[in-house]
């Protein structure tokens, strides 16, 4: 298999988009799964002819759609079951975003944990009661990130297989 210069350039661009998407799982502002899917879309549309490219794009679309649904539904269901309100998660998300820019990378985690804990402390009125809810929120956020990362890896794997086979 030999690629023309334009096909190689498209493949490199698609690969960069997919890698940026995988990084987007932990970097605020980078939409992880849309970037991964966009990389496959660029490759399918501009990378040359072949029905295999469209099959890879269709499979990537299914993975991204499924991953997005599971990313929100599974952790959300666990949080509803444990009673952690959305307002606490929003507080954690906002402080995590601020923390990311104040203390790069580490501040994201510290801000999220601190925000959820502070919101739960205010809601429940007791520090000891705030910690279990905070742990549940951190576990849910980790599960959401894991689902998103695995879906992104699956999209990347589909793209690499398509790149090698088409």
Buried (B, 14 or more C-beta within 10 A) or exposed (E): EEEEEEBEEBBEBBBEBBBBBBEBBBBEEBEBBBBBBBBBBBBBEBBBEEEBBEBBBEBBBEBBEEBBEBBEEBBBEBBEEBEBBEEBBEBBBBBBBBBBEEEEEEBBBBBBBBBBBBBBBEBBEEEEEBEBBBBBBBBBBEBBBBBBBBBBBBBBEBBEEBBEEB
